[in-house]
Amino acid sequence: MTMNDPLDELLDARLRDETAYIDDDGFTARVMRELPVRPRSFQLQRAIIILAAAIVSVVVAYFASGEATFVREGFMRLSALPAVEMLALVFIYGLTTMVGGAWAALARTRDPLG
Amino acid sequence: MELSDADLLARVLVDGDQHAFGELVRRHQSPVRGLLRQLTRTDVELADDLAQETFIRAYKNIASFRGEAKFSTWLYRIAYNCFREHARKRTELVGIDEEQWESQPDPSTADPALRQDLMSALAQLPLHERTAVVLCCQNGLSHDEAARVLDIPLGTVKTNVLRGREKLKKMLAAWTK
């Protein structure tokens, strides 16, 4: 294709000119009337299901583990740790939480469609 | 500030926001309807019905849009598929194949005076060349984007555009005289 061909240039110009804007003229409204209805509270339903499942799991785990005696024992062992080890533990926990939070924040800024 | 297509899509996907989808329809209705008018050879009513079907399909399948191509490219692809399905149904009902349908003379070109008009010349091109020319030369898609829309190899798109343009140039040669 020779770009300096006057017929090519004329053709390109006319093709671009033919791309006239088509007025909406009620088209969008017609499409919107025909759209299928989606459940509006899907997000809420999902949150409720997850929360209910979490509560049920905690209750079952509490009773299945002998009223969570291992948790009490765990806290007692933690309280008996030397100060340096406790400090290291707190530091590691804080760092992990910070990295997790930063990752979640970055994930939210990415293209949700990607 | 005007929201981008991606922002509107996110609202539709996450919140099921129909108003956001309405805004997307408003933004893209003109090029989609324009493409379908070219494909249906300016049958405005049929083109608008197919455009409506295009947007409804887009809404139903919006979760399958991965953002790898532009939203408009994805819409063009749906529009083209709608048109192909319509052409196929027409073949089954009326008993003529697509090539025959393509080569039926356009009533608007019956008048020799209108032969110089670009729209009439475009309508005379075979469907595959007309579609490629409209997408690439009129709607500004790259060859690669057009290949995605039409689901054909890149080389085929380039050939179809080139052949279509050459035919248009022959039909419209009188312009330069």
Interface residues (C-beta under 8 A of the other chain):
Chain A: M1 P6 L7 D8 L10 L11 D12 R14 L15 R16 E18 T19 A20 Y21 I22 D24 F27 T28 R30 V31 M32 E34 L35 P36 R38 P39 R40 F42 Q43 D111 P112 L113 G114
Chain B: A6 L9 A10 L13 V14 D15 G16 Q18 F21 G22 V25 R26 Q29 S30 P31 R33 G34 R37 D48 A51 Q52 F55 I56 Y59 K60 F65 R66 G67 L118 M119 V133 C137 Q138 N139 L162 R165 L168 K169 L172 A173 W175 T176
